[in-house]
Amino acid sequence: MMRFEWRPFLERWSGEWADAYDPEHDGLPGAEDWRAARWLGREAADGTGIVAAEARLGVTLPPSLRSFLAVTDGWHHAGNFVWRLAGCEDLDWCGDPHGMRDVWLDSAGDDADEDLVREAGTWSRSLQLATESDMVDVLLDPEDVDERGEWAVYTWAPWRASPPERHPSFRHFMEDMYREFHAMASDRPAFANETTRALDDQVEQARLAALRGEHEAARETLSEAVAFGRPRASRLRDQIDALCGTATGAEGGASLADPYVAHEAVPLTCRAQPQYGPHREESLTRGYPEEDRPAVAATLRAIEEATFRYRADGAFGAAVETARALARRAEPEAAWRTLAAAVPEWTPRSADHIAPVGLLADPYLGPVLTPERGRVLLATPRGPGAAKASPAPAGSAPEDGLGWLAEESRHGFRIVLIAGVEPSDVPRRLGSDDTTTVHPALTVGDAWQARPGGEPWEARTVARFGAAGDGWVFAHSDRGMDAAQARFRSPAEEASRGTRALTLTYEPQWGSEDSAAFHFSCAENGERRYGLTVRGESRTTTGEIPAGLTPGGLFAGRTVPEGLRTALDSIAAHFGVTVSREAVCHGRLDAFETRSWLREPASGEGYAYWTRS
């Protein structure tokens, strides 16, 4: 292993600190002398001093600390919160003078595991390197040693409200403190030096690499620049992380005069804003210039109401519109393939824009752009000057059918399939009245939480809808219904006028498999043609059921839960229908309130109902 050269590293740090010196921030006793000398260290410790310190402490110091002391016997301004590091004479055991071990263990209570107990003992067994600081402990742990003999350094400050931060060695600690110095000084006027210029050049090269599709290498370079506080690096890296699903892309406070901020960052920031709380709009907008606040507030409302629409220019913008229409039809795979094919034609809005991250805020397209697909997008060369290679593979199309409903049926399901109509016709055919309201872009959870209206005897539900393969559409609700009850009324009969429609409903078992109920029926031109209802041993049929779709064909020798997947697969294959699992379970779809799935009670016929508080 090559020996680390402390002298040039510390001289560079000292010179940059001297050039950035600000008496208001850096004016400790002796600071003017350090500035004049362009040196934050002291005289080097000789071998005798280091050996004497080791003898006093009863340990051999780790290699990187020994070699450091041989260059300077202590240090000033290790970052912005540690003002002085110990030299040979004042290096000593921490001894836990404030009882931090007990504080740490008391905070965990009965949940203190072996790792936490070990962590709590750091104060009592470690060397304390910080002799002057802003309430920061710098602890060199003799029980956390690597194969090179290096001891880990832990830094902790009560005002950080977080566990101690680990640095693999003293050298790593000092390099991290050098980065911290740069990050804290980056906003000072005229803070520029050889290091910042080299980093800024690397940031620009990373931007170009990201546009070429080399996003992993670009991110690694940008992360180093972020640690140094370089101004462009965070925005560029955040775009990569947002599309990879590891960050939100939120960026508050910049002016909307920057088109990237207006069209990409603000929607992502609004999307990340908590949806509840009386002052959420004020807390979001107050960080922006006053003239921009109305526009930011309008974007926040559009995000919350699921009416926000991402826009882009040129061929990619046209693809966005097409993809949104496909996603709205519950065809996310087709939407993704449309976007993926157009990515090479995408153009940035500004110099620091490397990907269409604002798509993530679009209520229909955001769910389509999964982290896996986001990485495919990032791997595609794009933007002016990028070599227009073929788009990265979009992945294989899933085979959905209906069988997957059996795996997503904790609460059961209701689904109606209608042939020969468009999705836009579904609310009229199944809605509660002729003026049925369509609610845009609901998640499956949104629909579940909705509170349908109607009379107490009714069983309405909020159903989301879309396309169901070639020539079919669907309406789906994540709530099952027991079709074996006397007042059950299939909505497919009215929905089938002029065409045909299918009803499938499943209510899961509650306590025993005998309580699970499944119903399937087919209606044409307003009349039921055939159907079956299975509940435990009870099997009821109407009409002439096609071979293979009879109760014996679908549930031969099996309970309803056991045969549900096979039954759904058989029905899907017979009619050629498919409903996207991705769209239903993870996407946002338009929704409406259906008619009641129960008829009105006859005279003298009782009923029961439940409410949610």
C-alpha positions, 0 to 999 in steps of 0.5 A: 500500500502506498503511503499517503502524502500528508504534506501536499494535501494539508498545504493545499487545504491550508492555502485554500482556507487562507484564500477563503478566510472570513474573519466573521466565520473563521476568526478564532484566536490565532487565525490571522497568524494561520492565514499569514503563514498559509498553514493550519498545522503546527510543527511536526512531532518527532519520533520521540514525541509520538512514541511517548504519546503511545507509551502514555496511552498504552497503545500503538496509534493507527498508521494514518494518525502516526504519519499525520503527526509526523507532518503536523502535531495537531490541526486547526479548522478540521471542517467548520465545527472542529476548531482544533485537533489534538497533538501528541501531548493533548491526545487522550482517552475520552472517558465519557465525561458526560455519561453518553453511554448511559444516555444512549442506552436509556434512549433505546430502553428494552430495544437495545441490541448488541450493536447499539450497546457496542455503539454506546460504548464508543465514548468510554473506550475511544481516544478524543481527537477534538480539543476545541469544537462546536460540541463535536466529539471526534472519537478514534475507536480502538475496537473498530480496526481494519486489516491495515491497522486503521482505527475508525473515527466516529464524529457526533454532535448533539445538534445533528440529532443522528447517530455517530457518523463513521469514517473508516480511518483518520485519513478518511476523516480528514478527507471528509473534513476537507470536503466539508470545508469546501462545501461550507465555503462554496457560497462565499464570493470568489471562492475559486481555486485549483480544486474547485476548477478541477471539480467544475470541469469534472461536473461538466464532463459528467453532464456530457457523459449522462447525456451519452447514457453513461449515467452510473459513471456520471453519478459517481463523479457528481457525488464527489462534486456534491460532497465538495458543494459544487453548485451544479452537481446536486441538480444533475445528480438529483435528476439521475437519482429521481429517475432511479427511484432513490430521490424525489428530485425536489428543489425548492427556492430557485427562480421560475425564470429558469425553465428547468425550475419552472417545468421540472423542479417545481412539479417534483417539489410539489409532488414531494410536499406532504399532502396534509396540513393547514399551511402546506401551500405557505410552507412550500411557496415562501421559499420562492421569489414573491413573484413566483409564488402564485405559479408555484401554488397553482402547480401544487394544487394541480398536483394534488388534484391530479390535473397536472400535465407534463409538457415537452417540445418537439417529437418527444413532446408529441410522444408524451401526449400519446403515452399519457393517453395510453397510460390513461387507457390502462396500457402502461407498457404501450405508454412506456414503449412510446416514451422509450422510442422518443427519448433520443429526440428529447432536448434539455430546457437548460444547460443543467437539464439532463433528463425529462424528470418532470414526467415523474410528477405527471399523474398518469405517466409518473407511475409508468416511469418505474425505477427500472424504466428510469434507468433504461431512459438514462442509458439512452443517448439524448440531447443535442450533440449526443450520438443518436444510437437506438434506444435501450431495450424497453423490456419484454411486454408482460402477459397479464390476462386476468389470473393475476387478480387471484394474487391481488385479492386480499379484499376481493374484486369486482370487475366488469368487461364490456366489448366493442366500446371505448373506455370513455363509454364505461362511466355512462354504462355503469355509472350511478346516473346519467351525469356520472362524475369522472375522477381523474387519476386515482390510485387503487388506494384512492378508490378504496378510500372513497366513500360511495353515496346512495341509500343504505341498502345499496352497494355502490363502489368506486371503480377505475376503468380502462382498456382490456385488450383487443376490443374490450374495456373494463371497470375494476374495484378492489372490493369483493361482493358475495353474489350468492346473496338474494339481492345481488344484481349484476351491472353487466346486463345494463352495460351490455346494451348493444354489445356484450359484457361480463361480470366477475366478482370475488369475495374472499374467505372470512374465517373459512374457505367455505365463505369465499364466493365467486361469480361470473356471468355474461350478458348480451344486449341487456339480458343475461345469457349465462352465469355461475355462482360458487360458494363453498359446496353451493354451485348455482348456474343459469343459462347454457354455459360454454364448455370449460367455463362450467363450475366443474370445469373451473373449480373441479375438486377445488375450493373457490380460493384454490381454483380462482387463478385457473378460473380467471385464466380460463375466462380470460383465454375464452374471451381474449381479455387482458387487464394490466396488472401494472395499471390496476395495482400501481398506476393511476386511472380515471374512476367513477361511482357505479350503480348499486350491485344490490337491488332495492329490498322488496316489501318486507325484505330486510337488509344490513349495512355497514359504515366507516367512521 
